């Protein structure tokens, strides 16, 4: 994502990850913040679009029968900031 946004930043509110990531976390005794740094946590594809096109893009995705979430927004300032369902804040 950093290659696309350059010096800008991203604020994301991510959905609950698939249960396989809990198995990996518990098996490897890995902290959640490290899990979010290393793994995609079930987010396979991210589409960045201007805010004015969000409704149009989600309409196309729905028409294809795909699951989707509006995860966040691009902000001024560097870094990727993730808010997890458990309330953990991770900065990448």
N, CA, C and O atoms as a GROMACS GRO file, in nm:
protein
  368
    1UNK      N    1   0.082  -0.119   0.000
    1UNK     CA    2   0.000   0.000   0.000
    1UNK      C    3   0.087   0.125   0.000
    1UNK      O    4   0.049   0.227  -0.058
    2UNK      N    5   0.202   0.118   0.064
    2UNK     CA    6   0.288   0.237   0.071
    2UNK      C    7   0.334   0.282  -0.068
    2UNK      O    8   0.356   0.401  -0.091
    3UNK      N    9   0.349   0.188  -0.159
    3UNK     CA   10   0.390   0.226  -0.295
    3UNK      C   11   0.283   0.309  -0.363
    3UNK      O   12   0.314   0.390  -0.450
    4UNK      N   13   0.159   0.291  -0.324
    4UNK     CA   14   0.048   0.363  -0.386
    4UNK      C   15   0.026   0.499  -0.321
    4UNK      O   16   0.000   0.597  -0.391
    5UNK      N   17   0.036   0.506  -0.188
    5UNK     CA   18   0.001   0.630  -0.118
    5UNK      C   19   0.117   0.724  -0.095
    5UNK      O   20   0.097   0.839  -0.057
    6UNK      N   21   0.240   0.677  -0.116
    6UNK     CA   22   0.356   0.763  -0.101
    6UNK      C   23   0.371   0.817   0.040
    6UNK      O   24   0.377   0.739   0.136
    7UNK      N   25   0.377   0.949   0.055
    7UNK     CA   26   0.397   1.013   0.184
    7UNK      C   27   0.268   1.030   0.265
    7UNK      O   28   0.270   1.080   0.377
    8UNK      N   29   0.156   0.988   0.207
    8UNK     CA   30   0.030   0.999   0.279
    8UNK      C   31   0.019   0.886   0.381
    8UNK      O   32   0.105   0.798   0.385
    9UNK      N   33  -0.084   0.888   0.460
    9UNK     CA   34  -0.107   0.782   0.558
    9UNK      C   35  -0.242   0.717   0.535
    9UNK      O   36  -0.320   0.761   0.450
   10UNK      N   37  -0.269   0.612   0.610
   10UNK     CA   38  -0.396   0.540   0.600
   10UNK      C   39  -0.445   0.507   0.739
   10UNK      O   40  -0.367   0.463   0.824
   11UNK      N   41  -0.574   0.528   0.764
   11UNK     CA   42  -0.639   0.484   0.886
   11UNK      C   43  -0.737   0.375   0.848
   11UNK      O   44  -0.826   0.396   0.765
   12UNK      N   45  -0.721   0.257   0.908
   12UNK     CA   46  -0.804   0.142   0.876
   12UNK      C   47  -0.876   0.090   0.999
   12UNK      O   48  -0.817   0.084   1.108
   13UNK      N   49  -1.001   0.052   0.983
   13UNK     CA   50  -1.076  -0.024   1.084
   13UNK      C   51  -1.106  -0.157   1.019
   13UNK      O   52  -1.192  -0.167   0.931
   14UNK      N   53  -1.035  -0.259   1.062
   14UNK     CA   54  -1.041  -0.388   0.995
   14UNK      C   55  -1.144  -0.480   1.060
   14UNK      O   56  -1.171  -0.469   1.180
   15UNK      N   57  -1.202  -0.572   0.980
   15UNK     CA   58  -1.299  -0.668   1.036
   15UNK      C   59  -1.226  -0.778   1.114
   15UNK      O   60  -1.104  -0.789   1.109
   16UNK      N   61  -1.303  -0.857   1.184
   16UNK     CA   62  -1.250  -0.972   1.257
   16UNK      C   63  -1.179  -1.066   1.159
   16UNK      O   64  -1.238  -1.104   1.058
   17UNK      N   65  -1.054  -1.104   1.187
   17UNK     CA   66  -0.983  -1.192   1.094
   17UNK      C   67  -1.039  -1.334   1.098
   17UNK      O   68  -1.098  -1.375   1.198
   18UNK      N   69  -1.020  -1.411   0.991
   18UNK     CA   70  -1.062  -1.552   0.991
   18UNK      C   71  -0.995  -1.628   1.106
   18UNK      O   72  -0.885  -1.593   1.149
   19UNK      N   73  -1.062  -1.732   1.155
   19UNK     CA   74  -1.016  -1.804   1.274
   19UNK      C   75  -0.877  -1.868   1.259
   19UNK      O   76  -0.812  -1.895   1.360
   20UNK      N   77  -0.831  -1.892   1.138
   20UNK     CA   78  -0.698  -1.950   1.118
   20UNK      C   79  -0.589  -1.861   1.179
   20UNK      O   80  -0.486  -1.911   1.223
   21UNK      N   81  -0.612  -1.732   1.182
   21UNK     CA   82  -0.512  -1.641   1.239
   21UNK      C   83  -0.504  -1.653   1.391
   21UNK      O   84  -0.397  -1.630   1.449
   22UNK      N   85  -0.613  -1.688   1.457
   22UNK     CA   86  -0.609  -1.715   1.601
   22UNK      C   87  -0.528  -1.842   1.626
   22UNK      O   88  -0.452  -1.849   1.723
   23UNK      N   89  -0.544  -1.942   1.540
   23UNK     CA   90  -0.467  -2.066   1.554
   23UNK      C   91  -0.318  -2.036   1.538
   23UNK      O   92  -0.236  -2.084   1.617
   24UNK      N   93  -0.282  -1.958   1.437
   24UNK     CA   94  -0.141  -1.921   1.416
   24UNK      C   95  -0.088  -1.843   1.536
   24UNK      O   96   0.021  -1.871   1.584
   25UNK      N   97  -0.166  -1.747   1.584
   25UNK     CA   98  -0.126  -1.666   1.699
   25UNK      C   99  -0.099  -1.754   1.821
   25UNK      O  100   0.005  -1.741   1.886
   26UNK      N  101  -0.194  -1.842   1.852
   26UNK     CA  102  -0.182  -1.925   1.971
   26UNK      C  103  -0.070  -2.028   1.955
   26UNK      O  104   0.006  -2.052   2.050
   27UNK      N  105  -0.059  -2.089   1.838
   27UNK     CA  106   0.045  -2.191   1.813
   27UNK      C  107   0.185  -2.132   1.821
   27UNK      O  108   0.278  -2.196   1.870
   28UNK      N  109   0.200  -2.010   1.771
   28UNK     CA  110   0.332  -1.947   1.769
   28UNK      C  111   0.358  -1.853   1.884
   28UNK      O  112   0.466  -1.793   1.893
   29UNK      N  113   0.259  -1.839   1.975
   29UNK     CA  114   0.271  -1.746   2.087
   29UNK      C  115   0.310  -1.606   2.037
   29UNK      O  116   0.407  -1.547   2.084
   30UNK      N  117   0.233  -1.556   1.942
   30UNK     CA  118   0.260  -1.429   1.875
   30UNK      C  119   0.158  -1.325   1.924
   30UNK      O  120   0.040  -1.355   1.935
   31UNK      N  121   0.205  -1.206   1.953
   31UNK     CA  122   0.116  -1.098   1.996
   31UNK      C  123   0.032  -1.049   1.877
   31UNK      O  124   0.074  -1.060   1.762
   32UNK      N  125  -0.088  -0.996   1.906
   32UNK     CA  126  -0.176  -0.949   1.800
   32UNK      C  127  -0.111  -0.840   1.715
   32UNK      O  128  -0.125  -0.840   1.593
   33UNK      N  129  -0.039  -0.746   1.778
   33UNK     CA  130   0.020  -0.639   1.698
   33UNK      C  131   0.121  -0.695   1.598
   33UNK      O  132   0.130  -0.645   1.486
   34UNK      N  133   0.194  -0.798   1.636
   34UNK     CA  134   0.288  -0.862   1.542
   34UNK      C  135   0.213  -0.936   1.432
   34UNK      O  136   0.257  -0.938   1.317
   35UNK      N  137   0.102  -0.997   1.467
   35UNK     CA  138   0.021  -1.066   1.366
   35UNK      C  139  -0.023  -0.968   1.257
   35UNK      O  140  -0.018  -1.000   1.138
   36UNK      N  141  -0.066  -0.848   1.298
   36UNK     CA  142  -0.111  -0.748   1.201
   36UNK      C  143   0.005  -0.690   1.121
   36UNK      O  144  -0.016  -0.641   1.010
   37UNK      N  145   0.125  -0.694   1.175
   37UNK     CA  146   0.241  -0.647   1.100
   37UNK      C  147   0.287  -0.748   0.994
   37UNK      O  148   0.335  -0.710   0.888
   38UNK      N  149   0.271  -0.877   1.025
   38UNK     CA  150   0.326  -0.982   0.940
   38UNK      C  151   0.226  -1.037   0.840
   38UNK      O  152   0.260  -1.060   0.724
   39UNK      N  153   0.103  -1.058   0.885
   39UNK     CA  154   0.003  -1.124   0.801
   39UNK      C  155  -0.100  -1.026   0.747
   39UNK      O  156  -0.117  -0.916   0.802
   40UNK      N  157  -0.168  -1.065   0.641
   40UNK     CA  158  -0.274  -0.978   0.586
   40UNK      C  159  -0.404  -0.990   0.665
   40UNK      O  160  -0.497  -0.913   0.642
   41UNK      N  161  -0.411  -1.084   0.755
   41UNK     CA  162  -0.525  -1.105   0.845
   41UNK      C  163  -0.656  -1.122   0.768
   41UNK      O  164  -0.762  -1.081   0.816
   42UNK      N  165  -0.648  -1.182   0.652
   42UNK     CA  166  -0.767  -1.213   0.573
   42UNK      C  167  -0.808  -1.106   0.474
   42UNK      O  168  -0.906  -1.124   0.401
   43UNK      N  169  -0.736  -0.996   0.470
   43UNK     CA  170  -0.768  -0.891   0.372
   43UNK      C  171  -0.685  -0.920   0.248
   43UNK      O  172  -0.564  -0.896   0.245
   44UNK      N  173  -0.750  -0.970   0.146
   44UNK     CA  174  -0.678  -1.016   0.028
   44UNK      C  175  -0.658  -0.911  -0.080
   44UNK      O  176  -0.560  -0.918  -0.154
   45UNK      N  177  -0.747  -0.816  -0.089
   45UNK     CA  178  -0.739  -0.717  -0.196
   45UNK      C  179  -0.788  -0.584  -0.142
   45UNK      O  180  -0.892  -0.578  -0.075
   46UNK      N  181  -0.715  -0.480  -0.171
   46UNK     CA  182  -0.756  -0.345  -0.129
   46UNK      C  183  -0.770  -0.260  -0.253
   46UNK      O  184  -0.682  -0.257  -0.339
   47UNK      N  185  -0.881  -0.191  -0.262
   47UNK     CA  186  -0.905  -0.098  -0.371
   47UNK      C  187  -0.904   0.043  -0.313
   47UNK      O  188  -0.980   0.073  -0.221
   48UNK      N  189  -0.818   0.127  -0.366
   48UNK     CA  190  -0.814   0.267  -0.324
   48UNK      C  191  -0.888   0.349  -0.429
   48UNK      O  192  -0.863   0.335  -0.549
   49UNK      N  193  -0.978   0.434  -0.383
   49UNK     CA  194  -1.052   0.518  -0.475
   49UNK      C  195  -1.080   0.653  -0.409
   49UNK      O  196  -1.075   0.665  -0.286
   50UNK      N  197  -1.109   0.750  -0.488
   50UNK     CA  198  -1.150   0.880  -0.434
   50UNK      C  199  -1.281   0.863  -0.361
   50UNK      O  200  -1.364   0.780  -0.398
   51UNK      N  201  -1.300   0.941  -0.257
   51UNK     CA  202  -1.421   0.932  -0.176
   51UNK      C  203  -1.547   0.947  -0.261
   51UNK      O  204  -1.650   0.887  -0.231
   52UNK      N  205  -1.538   1.027  -0.365
   52UNK     CA  206  -1.656   1.050  -0.450
   52UNK      C  207  -1.699   0.926  -0.527
   52UNK      O  208  -1.812   0.921  -0.575
   53UNK      N  209  -1.612   0.824  -0.540
   53UNK     CA  210  -1.644   0.703  -0.615
   53UNK      C  211  -1.675   0.582  -0.527
   53UNK      O  212  -1.699   0.474  -0.580
   54UNK      N  213  -1.675   0.598  -0.396
   54UNK     CA  214  -1.695   0.484  -0.306
   54UNK      C  215  -1.828   0.414  -0.334
   54UNK      O  216  -1.831   0.291  -0.344
   55UNK      N  217  -1.936   0.487  -0.346
   55UNK     CA  218  -2.068   0.426  -0.370
   55UNK      C  219  -2.070   0.349  -0.501
   55UNK      O  220  -2.126   0.239  -0.509
   56UNK      N  221  -2.011   0.406  -0.603
   56UNK     CA  222  -2.008   0.341  -0.735
   56UNK      C  223  -1.926   0.212  -0.731
   56UNK      O  224  -1.967   0.110  -0.786
   57UNK      N  225  -1.810   0.218  -0.666
   57UNK     CA  226  -1.724   0.100  -0.657
   57UNK      C  227  -1.793  -0.010  -0.577
   57UNK      O  228  -1.790  -0.126  -0.617
   58UNK      N  229  -1.855   0.024  -0.463
   58UNK     CA  230  -1.921  -0.078  -0.383
   58UNK      C  231  -2.042  -0.138  -0.456
   58UNK      O  232  -2.074  -0.255  -0.438
   59UNK      N  233  -2.107  -0.058  -0.537
   59UNK     CA  234  -2.219  -0.109  -0.617
   59UNK      C  235  -2.170  -0.216  -0.715
   59UNK      O  236  -2.235  -0.319  -0.731
   60UNK      N  237  -2.058  -0.192  -0.779
   60UNK     CA  238  -2.001  -0.291  -0.874
   60UNK      C  239  -1.960  -0.418  -0.799
   60UNK      O  240  -1.986  -0.528  -0.846
   61UNK      N  241  -1.896  -0.402  -0.685
   61UNK     CA  242  -1.852  -0.518  -0.606
   61UNK      C  243  -1.973  -0.601  -0.562
   61UNK      O  244  -1.970  -0.724  -0.572
   62UNK      N  245  -2.077  -0.536  -0.515
   62UNK     CA  246  -2.201  -0.607  -0.475
   62UNK      C  247  -2.262  -0.681  -0.594
   62UNK      O  248  -2.306  -0.794  -0.580
   63UNK      N  249  -2.263  -0.616  -0.709
   63UNK     CA  250  -2.321  -0.678  -0.829
   63UNK      C  251  -2.245  -0.806  -0.868
   63UNK      O  252  -2.302  -0.897  -0.928
   64UNK      N  253  -2.116  -0.811  -0.833
   64UNK     CA  254  -2.036  -0.931  -0.861
   64UNK      C  255  -2.054  -1.038  -0.754
   64UNK      O  256  -2.000  -1.148  -0.766
   65UNK      N  257  -2.130  -1.007  -0.650
   65UNK     CA  258  -2.156  -1.103  -0.543
   65UNK      C  259  -2.039  -1.124  -0.449
   65UNK      O  260  -2.027  -1.230  -0.387
   66UNK      N  261  -1.953  -1.023  -0.437
   66UNK     CA  262  -1.834  -1.034  -0.351
   66UNK      C  263  -1.857  -0.964  -0.218
   66UNK      O  264  -1.931  -0.866  -0.209
   67UNK      N  265  -1.791  -1.017  -0.114
   67UNK     CA  266  -1.792  -0.950   0.016
   67UNK      C  267  -1.699  -0.830   0.010
   67UNK      O  268  -1.598  -0.831  -0.061
   68UNK      N  269  -1.734  -0.727   0.085
   68UNK     CA  270  -1.648  -0.609   0.087
   68UNK      C  271  -1.670  -0.529   0.214
   68UNK      O  272  -1.774  -0.541   0.279
   69UNK      N  273  -1.572  -0.449   0.248
   69UNK     CA  274  -1.579  -0.358   0.360
   69UNK      C  275  -1.513  -0.228   0.317
   69UNK      O  276  -1.413  -0.230   0.244
   70UNK      N  277  -1.567  -0.117   0.359
   70UNK     CA  278  -1.496   0.010   0.348
   70UNK      C  279  -1.410   0.015   0.473
   70UNK      O  280  -1.460   0.035   0.583
   71UNK      N  281  -1.280  -0.002   0.455
   71UNK     CA  282  -1.188  -0.020   0.567
   71UNK      C  283  -1.138   0.109   0.629
   71UNK      O  284  -1.105   0.111   0.747
   72UNK      N  285  -1.133   0.216   0.553
   72UNK     CA  286  -1.077   0.336   0.611
   72UNK      C  287  -1.061   0.447   0.510
   72UNK      O  288  -1.136   0.459   0.413
   73UNK      N  289  -0.960   0.528   0.538
   73UNK     CA  290  -0.940   0.644   0.451
   73UNK      C  291  -0.793   0.683   0.446
   73UNK      O  292  -0.715   0.650   0.536
   74UNK      N  293  -0.758   0.752   0.342
   74UNK     CA  294  -0.624   0.807   0.326
   74UNK      C  295  -0.620   0.940   0.398
   74UNK      O  296  -0.715   1.019   0.390
   75UNK      N  297  -0.511   0.965   0.470
   75UNK     CA  298  -0.497   1.088   0.548
   75UNK      C  299  -0.363   1.155   0.518
   75UNK      O  300  -0.274   1.092   0.460
   76UNK      N  301  -0.348   1.279   0.556
   76UNK     CA  302  -0.218   1.344   0.549
   76UNK      C  303  -0.130   1.286   0.658
   76UNK      O  304  -0.178   1.257   0.768
   77UNK      N  305  -0.004   1.270   0.631
   77UNK     CA  306   0.088   1.213   0.730
   77UNK      C  307   0.117   1.068   0.698
   77UNK      O  308   0.031   0.996   0.647
   78UNK      N  309   0.237   1.027   0.727
   78UNK     CA  310   0.279   0.893   0.690
   78UNK      C  311   0.229   0.786   0.783
   78UNK      O  312   0.177   0.813   0.891
   79UNK      N  313   0.244   0.665   0.738
   79UNK     CA  314   0.214   0.549   0.820
   79UNK      C  315   0.079   0.489   0.793
   79UNK      O  316  -0.012   0.552   0.738
   80UNK      N  317   0.068   0.364   0.833
   80UNK     CA  318  -0.056   0.290   0.824
   80UNK      C  319  -0.100   0.263   0.966
   80UNK      O  320  -0.028   0.200   1.044
   81UNK      N  321  -0.218   0.309   1.001
   81UNK     CA  322  -0.273   0.294   1.136
   81UNK      C  323  -0.393   0.200   1.129
   81UNK      O  324  -0.489   0.226   1.056
   82UNK      N  325  -0.386   0.092   1.206
   82UNK     CA  326  -0.491  -0.010   1.204
   82UNK      C  327  -0.560  -0.014   1.339
   82UNK      O  328  -0.495  -0.019   1.443
   83UNK      N  329  -0.693  -0.010   1.337
   83UNK     CA  330  -0.773  -0.031   1.457
   83UNK      C  331  -0.839  -0.168   1.440
   83UNK      O  332  -0.916  -0.190   1.347
   84UNK      N  333  -0.808  -0.260   1.532
   84UNK     CA  334  -0.860  -0.396   1.524
   84UNK      C  335  -0.996  -0.405   1.591
   84UNK      O  336  -1.033  -0.316   1.667
   85UNK      N  337  -1.071  -0.513   1.566
   85UNK     CA  338  -1.201  -0.530   1.631
   85UNK      C  339  -1.190  -0.534   1.784
   85UNK      O  340  -1.286  -0.497   1.852
   86UNK      N  341  -1.077  -0.578   1.837
   86UNK     CA  342  -1.057  -0.581   1.981
   86UNK      C  343  -1.012  -0.450   2.041
   86UNK      O  344  -0.989  -0.441   2.161
   87UNK      N  345  -0.999  -0.346   1.958
   87UNK     CA  346  -0.960  -0.215   2.007
   87UNK      C  347  -0.810  -0.188   2.008
   87UNK      O  348  -0.766  -0.082   2.053
   88UNK      N  349  -0.731  -0.284   1.960
   88UNK     CA  350  -0.587  -0.266   1.953
   88UNK      C  351  -0.552  -0.171   1.838
   88UNK      O  352  -0.606  -0.184   1.728
   89UNK      N  353  -0.463  -0.077   1.864
   89UNK     CA  354  -0.415   0.013   1.760
   89UNK      C  355  -0.275  -0.030   1.720
   89UNK      O  356  -0.186  -0.042   1.805
   90UNK      N  357  -0.255  -0.054   1.590
   90UNK     CA  358  -0.126  -0.098   1.538
   90UNK      C  359  -0.081   0.003   1.435
   90UNK      O  360  -0.158   0.040   1.346
   91UNK      N  361   0.042   0.048   1.446
   91UNK     CA  362   0.098   0.143   1.349
   91UNK      C  363   0.206   0.071   1.271
   91UNK      O  364   0.299   0.014   1.328
   92UNK      N  365   0.193   0.074   1.139
   92UNK     CA  366   0.292   0.010   1.052
   92UNK      C  367   0.378   0.114   0.986
   92UNK      O  368   0.468   0.080   0.908
   0.00000   0.00000   0.00000
